[in-house]
Amino acid sequence: MKLSQQTILITGATSGIGLHLASKLHQMGNQVIACGRNQLQLQKLSSAHPGMATHLCDVTDEQQRRELAAWAVAHYPALNMLINNAGIMQQLDLTGPIDPARMMTELTTNLLAPIHLSSLLVGHLQGQPVAALINITSGLAFTPLAIVPLYCATKAALHSFSLSQRHQLQDTSVRVFEIIPPAVGTNLGHQDNYDNSNDELMPMADFINAVIGALQQDTYEAGIGIAEQLRQQREGLFDLLNL
Ligand SMILES: NC(=O)c1ccc[n+]([C@@H]2O[C@H](COP(=O)([O-])OP(=O)(O)OC[C@H]3O[C@@H](n4cnc5c(N)ncnc54)[C@H](OP(=O)(O)O)[C@@H]3O)[C@@H](O)[C@H]2O)c1
């Protein structure tokens, strides 16, 4: 799809992939609405990119999701793309009890929030001549990394959901994309001191260019870099990933 003069709402735009994608899409001549839960980071983003809109939203909060969707449609009626990018990755020890609140935060951030936000906006998007829902999953949706088990499960579920979403929307103007990133150096997992120094990291600029290319070429399920191998070989790579 054309990637200029679109109106694009992106969650989790205050760091990492979301920050770089928001910046790139802004540079390409789109109206970007950057969302996040860190007001200071949002202010920095809008100062660095005049014209970029920002909105505070903790995606784990249902009321904030409803408010974000209503505000975005009211202020940006041309809104035609949603990028469900916000995500967290937690290490969980499955040999003992897990705090339910901790589980619920990961489940809500990575799975329930994108599903709910999509549902809040899908009616509006169907009124646009061209529209897109873009879900950011992970190569780990296809080959789990056992130390972050619920993360992998939420991404596998979001992959499954994206298939159904795409099927149900096939006769509408809304295209459903799934972007499947490889390991990219960001803050993901840093709250648990996740050490990604052994990961083969894809440079952020290469990753962002690959995402833009996938969207422009209408690659609806886009495995980027090594994530494409995980997507194709799935559990066949489990032992290799979990040495
Ligand atoms: N980096 C990778 O290797 C990799 C690989 C595969 C998939 N992904 C996916 O890519 C997406 C972006 O992750 P990233 O790597 O860029 O990590 P990141 O640097 O940690 O960025 C995650 C973003 O999500 C936001 N976020 C988290 N919880 C939120 C909440 N409750 N409400 C609103 N925003 C929230 C964060 O905001 P705060 O700064 O406020 O926490 C941050 O802006 C995620 O869906 C992740 O699963 C990343």
The ligand as a Gaussian input file, in Angstrom:
#p B3LYP/6-31G(d) Opt

LIG

0 1
 N       13.089000      -5.874000      19.801000
 C       12.913000      -7.112000      19.392000
 O       13.868000      -7.885000      19.292000
 C       11.537000      -7.592000      19.021000
 C       11.427000      -8.841000      18.405000
 C       10.168000      -9.302000      18.075000
 C        9.049000      -8.532000      18.327000
 N        9.181000      -7.321000      18.919000
 C        7.956000      -6.550000      19.196000
 O        8.112000      -5.218000      18.770000
 C        7.251000      -4.382000      19.540000
 C        8.051000      -3.191000      20.041000
 O        9.006000      -3.639000      20.992000
 P       10.473000      -3.028000      21.104000
 O       11.420000      -4.089000      20.808000
 O       10.560000      -1.756000      20.372000
 O       10.574000      -2.810000      22.688000
 P       10.646000      -1.485000      23.564000
 O       11.797000      -0.650000      23.155000
 O       10.570000      -1.947000      24.983000
 O        9.319000      -0.718000      23.160000
 C        8.054000      -1.159000      23.585000
 C        7.111000       0.009000      23.559000
 O        5.836000      -0.427000      24.071000
 C        5.438000       0.486000      25.081000
 N        4.559000      -0.100000      26.080000
 C        4.793000      -1.152000      26.882000
 N        3.748000      -1.322000      27.709000
 C        2.860000      -0.355000      27.402000
 C        1.590000       0.003000      27.906000
 N        1.014000      -0.666000      28.908000
 N        0.951000       1.059000      27.370000
 C        1.507000       1.757000      26.362000
 N        2.710000       1.485000      25.844000
 C        3.366000       0.440000      26.371000
 C        6.741000       0.940000      25.720000
 O        6.512000       2.100000      26.474000
 P        7.361000       2.405000      27.806000
 O        8.648000       2.998000      27.293000
 O        6.500000       3.344000      28.550000
 O        7.582000       1.090000      28.509000
 C        7.580000       1.156000      24.472000
 O        7.267000       2.382000      23.853000
 C        6.698000      -5.259000      20.660000
 O        5.400000      -5.682000      20.336000
 C        7.640000      -6.444000      20.669000
 O        7.042000      -7.603000      21.168000
 C       10.405000      -6.835000      19.264000

